[in-house]
Amino acid sequence: MSDYGHELWFGSFITPTARPPQAPVELALTSERAGLDLVSFQDHPYQSAFQDTWTLMSYVAARTERIRISGNVLNLPLRPPAVLARAAASLDRLTGGRVELGIGAGAFWDGIVAMGGRRLEPAQVVRAVEEAVDVIRGLWATDETGPLRVKGEFYTVTGAKRGPAPAHRIPIRIGAYKPRMLRLTGRIADGWLPSLGFLPEGPASLRTMNEQIDEAASAAGREPAAVSRLLNLSGRFTSGAGGGLFQGVPGDWAEQIADLALQYGVSGFILASDEPADLNLFGQEVAPRARELVQSERGA
């Protein structure tokens, strides 16, 4: 059992399609009306069929009132962390504290290189992400005296002025799967953000991967529960008995989510779907029932 005791929350994971340009915006509005807590967008700047994710996030922020907004996950090799820090803090202030930060080391290196990024080896990727987090948090730390100086192998800041500070403490979550990145997540991140479809053994993979995060967190003097566990998921709603994981009626989904929360400590569930009906079912039926189940089990 790895229930970290966090409250459950629910979000959407929307494709930032460029045609028609308002389609992802409308899905974000649907997410908010459905009662979801967060709307997120994948970030592949080399994909010409997609809109720029940060531009889309900013536009969605202006069109919504309550829902939190995040990249899922932002492509660090093509988004310099010093600029990303100021962008995130600015949007957070403009939205009254609704921005969250999901970051990734990059995966599609041919596309990254085609856009002017640098191809990195696996060991380099981990160091680059750690340096990026140092830069981002350093620029947000307006309570510290003096300019920020970070002399890194991949990211260097030589006396940048700090600020602006975000409106709230923006959580930094890392999309991670391999041991070195999982250990980094345990040492420095606020959250872990994998996708269920990329876990080699499905939900069973979460146990071992959680252990790697927990061990690294403890070694760094942190409580393992300080690292929230999120999960991107997809599936199909049916009108009758389901045929497996996330293949069934909303009640089936709620029971499976409750099991992931209680057995593996997942507290943030993000549905990858561009179907308004799915988002409505997820927010209006699955989320409240899953919360009830988890609260009942914890109370027992």
HURA-V8742 format. One line per field, one symbol per residue. psi: psi as a letter, one per 30 degrees, with the letter a starting at -180 (. if undefined). A space follows every 50 residues. Layout:
BEGIN
psi=???
END
This chain:
BEGIN
psi=khjfgkkklklljkkhkfkkffefeeeeeeeeffglfkklkljiffjffl lkeeeeeeeeeffleeklkllilkjefgjkeeeeeeeeeeeeefghhgkl jkllfkeifeeeefgglkkkleeeeeeeeeeeeeeeeeffiffklllkjj jleekkkihkklllklfljkkjkkjkeleeeeeeeeeflflkilkeffke gafffeeeeeeeeeeeeefgglkeffjlklkkllakklfaklgakhiale eeeeeeeeeeeeeggkfkkjkjkgjeeeeeeeefeeeeeeeeeeeeeee.
END
